[in-house]
């Protein structure tokens, strides 16, 4: 009887692994889209900076949240976290506050 229970648990475990793999594939696709979005925001921020000689505060906050979201996706897909990121959780706030003064050294 114990052997039958082991097989059932092993099948359940493989099913859960398969489901996690499907979520991981979905998050890897989201991550690729996120990378492109971050690249566009970086370029836009520099164009804005060159024109106005000041950075966009809302864009800095947005990109900070995107960086946190990317970090959470990486943690989940690399099996370092069990909590599924957005859209299964709230969209993350920035982990760290942006620096007060940006230097261009």
C-alpha positions in Angstrom: 0.0 0.0 0.0 2.8 2.4 0.8 4.2 1.9 -2.7 0.9 3.0 -4.2 0.9 6.1 -2.0 4.5 7.0 -3.1 3.4 6.7 -6.8 0.4 9.0 -6.2 2.6 11.5 -4.4 5.2 11.4 -7.1 2.6 11.9 -9.8 1.1 14.8 -7.9 4.6 16.3 -7.4 5.3 16.0 -11.2 2.0 17.6 -11.9 2.8 20.5 -9.7 6.3 20.8 -11.2 4.7 20.9 -14.7 2.3 23.6 -13.6 5.2 25.6 -12.1 7.1 25.1 -15.4 4.1 26.6 -17.3 4.0 29.6 -15.0 7.8 29.9 -15.4 7.5 30.0 -19.2 4.8 32.6 -19.0 6.9 34.7 -16.7 9.9 34.4 -19.0 7.8 35.8 -21.8 6.6 38.6 -19.6 10.3 39.2 -18.6 11.3 39.6 -22.3 8.5 42.2 -22.7 9.6 43.9 -19.5 13.2 44.1 -20.7 12.0 45.9 -23.9 9.8 48.2 -21.9 12.7 49.1 -19.5 15.0 49.7 -22.5 12.4 52.1 -24.0 12.0 53.9 -20.7 15.8 54.3 -20.3 16.1 55.8 -23.8 13.1 58.1 -23.2 14.6 59.2 -19.9 17.9 60.2 -21.5 16.2 62.0 -24.4 14.1 63.8 -21.9 17.2 64.6 -19.8 19.1 65.9 -22.8 16.2 68.2 -23.8 15.1 69.5 -20.4 18.4 69.0 -18.5 16.3 67.3 -15.7 15.0 63.8 -15.3 11.4 62.8 -15.2 10.4 61.9 -11.6 7.3 59.8 -12.6 9.4 57.9 -15.1 12.1 57.2 -12.4 9.4 55.9 -10.1 7.9 53.8 -12.8 11.2 52.3 -13.8 12.0 51.6 -10.2 8.8 49.6 -9.9 9.6 47.8 -13.1 13.1 46.9 -11.8 11.5 45.4 -8.7 9.0 43.5 -10.8 11.8 42.1 -12.9 13.7 41.1 -9.8 10.6 39.3 -8.4 10.2 37.4 -11.8 13.8 36.3 -11.7 13.5 35.1 -8.2 10.4 33.1 -9.1 11.7 31.6 -12.3 15.0 30.6 -10.8 13.2 28.7 -8.0 14.4 31.2 -5.3 10.8 32.3 -4.4 7.5 30.5 -4.3 5.3 33.6 -4.5 4.0 34.2 -8.0 4.6 37.9 -9.0 2.0 40.2 -10.6 -0.7 39.4 -12.0 -1.2 36.9 -9.2 0.0 39.4 -6.5 -0.2 43.2 -6.3 2.2 45.0 -8.6 5.3 45.6 -6.5 6.4 49.0 -5.1 10.0 49.8 -5.5 12.3 47.9 -3.2 14.7 50.8 -2.8 14.0 54.5 -2.9 15.6 56.2 -5.9 18.6 58.3 -5.0 17.9 62.0 -4.2 20.5 63.4 -6.5 21.7 61.7 -9.8 25.3 62.3 -10.8 26.7 61.8 -14.3 30.3 60.8 -13.5 
